[in-house]
Amino acid sequence: MYIHLGNGRIVREKEMIGVFDLDLSTLSKTTRAFLSQAEKEGRLEITSDEIPRSVIVTDEKIYMSVLSPKAICGRMAKK
């Protein structure tokens, strides 16, 4: 199944490792370092110019989406 992350970005559900709330996860210095390293490696993709609300980690890329983690998880539950 495919999950729409907003602004035309779609990923396969089975490739998703985790969905995280950006406000809560960036409180950690380790998470900020992880996102910074992903950006340097070209693996971070921001799906919109608007303020992101969630981080979606897949086996290939890390996406920042304007959709809330609850909305993304809700889309995953609709099978």
BAKE-760106 format. One record per atom (N, C-alpha, C): z negated, x, y negated; residue number from 1; atom name; chain. Coordinates in nm, 2 decimals, decimal comma. Atoms other than C-alpha are relative to their C-alpha. Layout:
! BAKE-760106
+--------+--------+--------+-----+------+-------+
:     up :   east :  north :   n : atom : chain :
+--------+--------+--------+-----+------+-------+
:      Z :      X :      Y : NUM :   CA :     A :
...
+--------+--------+--------+-----+------+-------+
END
This chain:
! BAKE-760106
+--------+--------+--------+-----+------+-------+
:     up :   east :  north :   n : atom : chain :
+--------+--------+--------+-----+------+-------+
:   0,00 :   0,08 :   0,12 :   1 :    N :     A :
:   0,00 :   0,00 :   0,00 :   1 :   CA :     A :
:   0,00 :   0,09 :  -0,12 :   1 :    C :     A :
:  -0,01 :  -0,07 :   0,12 :   2 :    N :     A :
:   0,07 :   0,11 :  -0,35 :   2 :   CA :     A :
:  -0,09 :  -0,06 :  -0,11 :   2 :    C :     A :
:   0,09 :   0,05 :   0,10 :   3 :    N :     A :
:  -0,17 :   0,09 :  -0,64 :   3 :   CA :     A :
:   0,05 :   0,04 :  -0,14 :   3 :    C :     A :
:  -0,05 :  -0,03 :   0,13 :   4 :    N :     A :
:  -0,06 :   0,06 :  -1,00 :   4 :   CA :     A :
:  -0,11 :   0,05 :  -0,09 :   4 :    C :     A :
:   0,11 :  -0,06 :   0,09 :   5 :    N :     A :
:  -0,26 :   0,28 :  -1,24 :   5 :   CA :     A :
:   0,02 :  -0,03 :  -0,14 :   5 :    C :     A :
:  -0,03 :   0,03 :   0,14 :   6 :    N :     A :
:  -0,11 :   0,15 :  -1,56 :   6 :   CA :     A :
:   0,12 :   0,08 :  -0,05 :   6 :    C :     A :
:  -0,11 :  -0,06 :   0,07 :   7 :    N :     A :
:   0,19 :   0,24 :  -1,77 :   7 :   CA :     A :
:   0,11 :   0,06 :   0,10 :   7 :    C :     A :
:  -0,11 :  -0,04 :  -0,10 :   8 :    N :     A :
:   0,43 :   0,26 :  -1,47 :   8 :   CA :     A :
:  -0,04 :   0,10 :   0,10 :   8 :    C :     A :
:   0,04 :  -0,09 :  -0,10 :   9 :    N :     A :
:   0,23 :   0,50 :  -1,26 :   9 :   CA :     A :
:  -0,05 :  -0,07 :   0,12 :   9 :    C :     A :
:   0,03 :   0,06 :  -0,13 :  10 :    N :     A :
:   0,20 :   0,41 :  -0,90 :  10 :   CA :     A :
:  -0,04 :   0,11 :   0,10 :  10 :    C :     A :
:   0,04 :  -0,10 :  -0,10 :  11 :    N :     A :
:   0,02 :   0,60 :  -0,62 :  11 :   CA :     A :
:  -0,02 :  -0,08 :   0,13 :  11 :    C :     A :
:   0,03 :   0,06 :  -0,13 :  12 :    N :     A :
:  -0,01 :   0,53 :  -0,25 :  12 :   CA :     A :
:  -0,15 :   0,00 :   0,02 :  12 :    C :     A :
:   0,15 :   0,01 :  -0,02 :  13 :    N :     A :
:  -0,36 :   0,41 :  -0,16 :  13 :   CA :     A :
:  -0,05 :   0,10 :   0,10 :  13 :    C :     A :
:   0,05 :  -0,09 :  -0,10 :  14 :    N :     A :
:  -0,39 :   0,64 :   0,14 :  14 :   CA :     A :
:   0,00 :   0,15 :  -0,06 :  14 :    C :     A :
:   0,00 :  -0,13 :   0,07 :  15 :    N :     A :
:  -0,33 :   0,94 :  -0,10 :  15 :   CA :     A :
:  -0,12 :   0,01 :  -0,09 :  15 :    C :     A :
:   0,11 :   0,00 :   0,09 :  16 :    N :     A :
:  -0,63 :   0,84 :  -0,31 :  16 :   CA :     A :
:  -0,13 :   0,05 :   0,07 :  16 :    C :     A :
:   0,13 :  -0,06 :  -0,05 :  17 :    N :     A :
:  -0,95 :   1,04 :  -0,26 :  17 :   CA :     A :
:  -0,12 :  -0,07 :  -0,07 :  17 :    C :     A :
:   0,11 :   0,06 :   0,07 :  18 :    N :     A :
:  -1,16 :   0,88 :  -0,53 :  18 :   CA :     A :
:   0,04 :  -0,06 :  -0,13 :  18 :    C :     A :
:  -0,02 :   0,06 :   0,13 :  19 :    N :     A :
:  -1,18 :   0,66 :  -0,84 :  19 :   CA :     A :
:  -0,14 :   0,02 :  -0,07 :  19 :    C :     A :
:   0,13 :  -0,03 :   0,07 :  20 :    N :     A :
:  -1,44 :   0,76 :  -1,10 :  20 :   CA :     A :
:   0,01 :  -0,05 :  -0,15 :  20 :    C :     A :
:   0,02 :   0,04 :   0,14 :  21 :    N :     A :
:  -1,57 :   0,63 :  -1,43 :  21 :   CA :     A :
:   0,00 :   0,12 :  -0,09 :  21 :    C :     A :
:  -0,01 :  -0,12 :   0,09 :  22 :    N :     A :
:  -1,46 :   0,88 :  -1,70 :  22 :   CA :     A :
:  -0,12 :   0,03 :  -0,08 :  22 :    C :     A :
:   0,12 :  -0,02 :   0,08 :  23 :    N :     A :
:  -1,76 :   0,82 :  -1,92 :  23 :   CA :     A :
:  -0,12 :   0,06 :   0,08 :  23 :    C :     A :
:   0,11 :  -0,05 :  -0,08 :  24 :    N :     A :
:  -2,01 :   0,88 :  -1,64 :  24 :   CA :     A :
:   0,03 :   0,14 :   0,06 :  24 :    C :     A :
:  -0,03 :  -0,12 :  -0,07 :  25 :    N :     A :
:  -1,83 :   1,16 :  -1,46 :  25 :   CA :     A :
:   0,01 :   0,12 :  -0,09 :  25 :    C :     A :
:  -0,01 :  -0,11 :   0,08 :  26 :    N :     A :
:  -1,77 :   1,38 :  -1,76 :  26 :   CA :     A :
:  -0,13 :   0,05 :  -0,06 :  26 :    C :     A :
:   0,13 :  -0,05 :   0,04 :  27 :    N :     A :
:  -2,14 :   1,41 :  -1,82 :  27 :   CA :     A :
:  -0,03 :   0,13 :   0,07 :  27 :    C :     A :
:   0,02 :  -0,12 :  -0,08 :  28 :    N :     A :
:  -2,13 :   1,68 :  -1,56 :  28 :   CA :     A :
:   0,09 :   0,12 :  -0,04 :  28 :    C :     A :
:  -0,07 :  -0,12 :   0,04 :  29 :    N :     A :
:  -2,03 :   2,03 :  -1,66 :  29 :   CA :     A :
:   0,10 :   0,04 :   0,11 :  29 :    C :     A :
:  -0,09 :  -0,04 :  -0,11 :  30 :    N :     A :
:  -1,88 :   2,08 :  -1,31 :  30 :   CA :     A :
:   0,13 :  -0,09 :   0,00 :  30 :    C :     A :
:  -0,12 :   0,09 :   0,01 :  31 :    N :     A :
:  -1,65 :   1,77 :  -1,35 :  31 :   CA :     A :
:   0,09 :   0,04 :  -0,12 :  31 :    C :     A :
:  -0,08 :  -0,05 :   0,11 :  32 :    N :     A :
:  -1,54 :   1,89 :  -1,69 :  32 :   CA :     A :
:   0,08 :   0,12 :   0,03 :  32 :    C :     A :
:  -0,07 :  -0,13 :  -0,05 :  33 :    N :     A :
:  -1,45 :   2,23 :  -1,54 :  33 :   CA :     A :
:   0,11 :  -0,04 :   0,09 :  33 :    C :     A :
:  -0,10 :   0,04 :  -0,09 :  34 :    N :     A :
:  -1,26 :   2,06 :  -1,26 :  34 :   CA :     A :
:   0,12 :  -0,06 :  -0,07 :  34 :    C :     A :
:  -0,11 :   0,06 :   0,07 :  35 :    N :     A :
:  -1,06 :   1,85 :  -1,50 :  35 :   CA :     A :
:   0,08 :   0,10 :  -0,08 :  35 :    C :     A :
:  -0,06 :  -0,11 :   0,08 :  36 :    N :     A :
:  -0,99 :   2,15 :  -1,72 :  36 :   CA :     A :
:   0,09 :   0,09 :   0,09 :  36 :    C :     A :
:  -0,08 :  -0,09 :  -0,10 :  37 :    N :     A :
:  -0,87 :   2,36 :  -1,42 :  37 :   CA :     A :
:   0,12 :  -0,08 :   0,04 :  37 :    C :     A :
:  -0,11 :   0,08 :  -0,05 :  38 :    N :     A :
:  -0,65 :   2,07 :  -1,30 :  38 :   CA :     A :
:   0,11 :  -0,01 :  -0,11 :  38 :    C :     A :
:  -0,10 :   0,01 :   0,11 :  39 :    N :     A :
:  -0,49 :   2,05 :  -1,65 :  39 :   CA :     A :
:   0,07 :   0,14 :  -0,01 :  39 :    C :     A :
:  -0,06 :  -0,13 :   0,00 :  40 :    N :     A :
:  -0,43 :   2,43 :  -1,65 :  40 :   CA :     A :
:   0,11 :   0,02 :   0,11 :  40 :    C :     A :
:  -0,09 :  -0,01 :  -0,12 :  41 :    N :     A :
:  -0,26 :   2,40 :  -1,31 :  41 :   CA :     A :
:   0,11 :  -0,10 :  -0,01 :  41 :    C :     A :
:  -0,11 :   0,10 :   0,01 :  42 :    N :     A :
:  -0,04 :   2,11 :  -1,43 :  42 :   CA :     A :
:  -0,02 :  -0,12 :   0,10 :  42 :    C :     A :
:   0,02 :   0,11 :  -0,10 :  43 :    N :     A :
:  -0,20 :   1,87 :  -1,18 :  43 :   CA :     A :
:  -0,07 :  -0,13 :  -0,07 :  43 :    C :     A :
:   0,06 :   0,11 :   0,07 :  44 :    N :     A :
:  -0,36 :   1,64 :  -1,45 :  44 :   CA :     A :
:   0,11 :  -0,08 :  -0,07 :  44 :    C :     A :
:  -0,09 :   0,09 :   0,07 :  45 :    N :     A :
:  -0,16 :   1,34 :  -1,56 :  45 :   CA :     A :
:  -0,07 :  -0,11 :  -0,07 :  45 :    C :     A :
:   0,06 :   0,11 :   0,08 :  46 :    N :     A :
:  -0,26 :   1,11 :  -1,84 :  46 :   CA :     A :
:   0,10 :  -0,11 :   0,00 :  46 :    C :     A :
:  -0,10 :   0,11 :  -0,01 :  47 :    N :     A :
:  -0,10 :   0,77 :  -1,79 :  47 :   CA :     A :
:   0,03 :  -0,08 :  -0,13 :  47 :    C :     A :
:  -0,03 :   0,07 :   0,13 :  48 :    N :     A :
:  -0,12 :   0,65 :  -2,15 :  48 :   CA :     A :
:  -0,06 :   0,08 :  -0,12 :  48 :    C :     A :
:   0,05 :  -0,06 :   0,12 :  49 :    N :     A :
:  -0,18 :   0,75 :  -2,51 :  49 :   CA :     A :
:  -0,14 :  -0,06 :  -0,04 :  49 :    C :     A :
:   0,13 :   0,06 :   0,03 :  50 :    N :     A :
:  -0,48 :   0,52 :  -2,52 :  50 :   CA :     A :
:  -0,12 :   0,08 :   0,07 :  50 :    C :     A :
:   0,12 :  -0,06 :  -0,05 :  51 :    N :     A :
:  -0,84 :   0,63 :  -2,44 :  51 :   CA :     A :
:  -0,01 :  -0,03 :   0,15 :  51 :    C :     A :
:   0,02 :   0,02 :  -0,14 :  52 :    N :     A :
:  -0,87 :   0,68 :  -2,06 :  52 :   CA :     A :
:  -0,14 :  -0,05 :   0,04 :  52 :    C :     A :
:   0,12 :   0,06 :  -0,05 :  53 :    N :     A :
:  -1,14 :   0,49 :  -1,87 :  53 :   CA :     A :
:  -0,04 :   0,05 :   0,14 :  53 :    C :     A :
:   0,02 :  -0,04 :  -0,14 :  54 :    N :     A :
:  -1,10 :   0,63 :  -1,52 :  54 :   CA :     A :
:   0,07 :   0,12 :   0,04 :  54 :    C :     A :
:  -0,07 :  -0,12 :  -0,06 :  55 :    N :     A :
:  -1,01 :   0,94 :  -1,32 :  55 :   CA :     A :
:   0,03 :  -0,04 :   0,14 :  55 :    C :     A :
:  -0,04 :   0,03 :  -0,14 :  56 :    N :     A :
:  -0,82 :   0,89 :  -1,00 :  56 :   CA :     A :
:   0,04 :   0,14 :   0,06 :  56 :    C :     A :
:  -0,03 :  -0,12 :  -0,06 :  57 :    N :     A :
:  -0,82 :   1,19 :  -0,77 :  57 :   CA :     A :
:   0,09 :  -0,03 :   0,13 :  57 :    C :     A :
:  -0,09 :   0,01 :  -0,12 :  58 :    N :     A :
:  -0,53 :   1,21 :  -0,51 :  58 :   CA :     A :
:   0,01 :   0,14 :   0,06 :  58 :    C :     A :
:  -0,02 :  -0,13 :  -0,06 :  59 :    N :     A :
:  -0,44 :   1,49 :  -0,27 :  59 :   CA :     A :
:   0,09 :   0,09 :  -0,07 :  59 :    C :     A :
:  -0,09 :  -0,08 :   0,08 :  60 :    N :     A :
:  -0,17 :   1,61 :  -0,51 :  60 :   CA :     A :
:  -0,03 :   0,01 :  -0,15 :  60 :    C :     A :
:   0,02 :   0,00 :   0,15 :  61 :    N :     A :
:  -0,27 :   1,51 :  -0,87 :  61 :   CA :     A :
:  -0,13 :  -0,07 :  -0,03 :  61 :    C :     A :
:   0,11 :   0,08 :   0,05 :  62 :    N :     A :
:  -0,55 :   1,38 :  -1,08 :  62 :   CA :     A :
:   0,06 :  -0,08 :  -0,12 :  62 :    C :     A :
:  -0,05 :   0,09 :   0,10 :  63 :    N :     A :
:  -0,47 :   1,08 :  -1,30 :  63 :   CA :     A :
:  -0,11 :  -0,05 :  -0,09 :  63 :    C :     A :
:   0,09 :   0,07 :   0,09 :  64 :    N :     A :
:  -0,65 :   0,95 :  -1,61 :  64 :   CA :     A :
:   0,07 :  -0,13 :  -0,04 :  64 :    C :     A :
:  -0,06 :   0,13 :   0,02 :  65 :    N :     A :
:  -0,59 :   0,58 :  -1,65 :  65 :   CA :     A :
:  -0,09 :  -0,08 :  -0,10 :  65 :    C :     A :
:   0,07 :   0,08 :   0,09 :  66 :    N :     A :
:  -0,68 :   0,33 :  -1,92 :  66 :   CA :     A :
:  -0,07 :  -0,12 :   0,07 :  66 :    C :     A :
:   0,06 :   0,10 :  -0,08 :  67 :    N :     A :
:  -0,77 :   0,09 :  -1,64 :  67 :   CA :     A :
:  -0,14 :   0,04 :   0,04 :  67 :    C :     A :
:   0,14 :  -0,03 :  -0,04 :  68 :    N :     A :
:  -1,14 :   0,06 :  -1,55 :  68 :   CA :     A :
:   0,00 :   0,03 :   0,15 :  68 :    C :     A :
:   0,01 :  -0,02 :  -0,15 :  69 :    N :     A :
:  -1,25 :   0,19 :  -1,21 :  69 :   CA :     A :
:  -0,01 :  -0,13 :   0,08 :  69 :    C :     A :
:   0,02 :   0,13 :  -0,06 :  70 :    N :     A :
:  -1,35 :  -0,17 :  -1,13 :  70 :   CA :     A :
:   0,14 :  -0,07 :   0,02 :  70 :    C :     A :
:  -0,14 :   0,06 :  -0,01 :  71 :    N :     A :
:  -0,99 :  -0,29 :  -1,20 :  71 :   CA :     A :
:   0,08 :   0,07 :   0,11 :  71 :    C :     A :
:  -0,08 :  -0,07 :  -0,10 :  72 :    N :     A :
:  -0,84 :  -0,02 :  -0,98 :  72 :   CA :     A :
:  -0,05 :  -0,03 :   0,14 :  72 :    C :     A :
:   0,06 :   0,03 :  -0,13 :  73 :    N :     A :
:  -1,08 :  -0,08 :  -0,70 :  73 :   CA :     A :
:   0,03 :  -0,15 :   0,04 :  73 :    C :     A :
:  -0,03 :   0,14 :  -0,03 :  74 :    N :     A :
:  -1,01 :  -0,45 :  -0,73 :  74 :   CA :     A :
:   0,15 :  -0,01 :   0,05 :  74 :    C :     A :
:  -0,14 :   0,00 :  -0,04 :  75 :    N :     A :
:  -0,64 :  -0,38 :  -0,69 :  75 :   CA :     A :
:   0,01 :   0,05 :   0,15 :  75 :    C :     A :
:   0,00 :  -0,06 :  -0,14 :  76 :    N :     A :
:  -0,72 :  -0,18 :  -0,37 :  76 :   CA :     A :
:  -0,05 :  -0,11 :   0,10 :  76 :    C :     A :
:   0,06 :   0,11 :  -0,09 :  77 :    N :     A :
:  -0,92 :  -0,48 :  -0,23 :  77 :   CA :     A :
:   0,10 :  -0,11 :   0,03 :  77 :    C :     A :
:  -0,09 :   0,11 :  -0,02 :  78 :    N :     A :
:  -0,63 :  -0,72 :  -0,27 :  78 :   CA :     A :
:   0,11 :   0,04 :   0,10 :  78 :    C :     A :
:  -0,09 :  -0,03 :  -0,11 :  79 :    N :     A :
:  -0,45 :  -0,66 :   0,06 :  79 :   CA :     A :
:   0,06 :  -0,12 :   0,06 :  79 :    C :     A :
+--------+--------+--------+-----+------+-------+
END
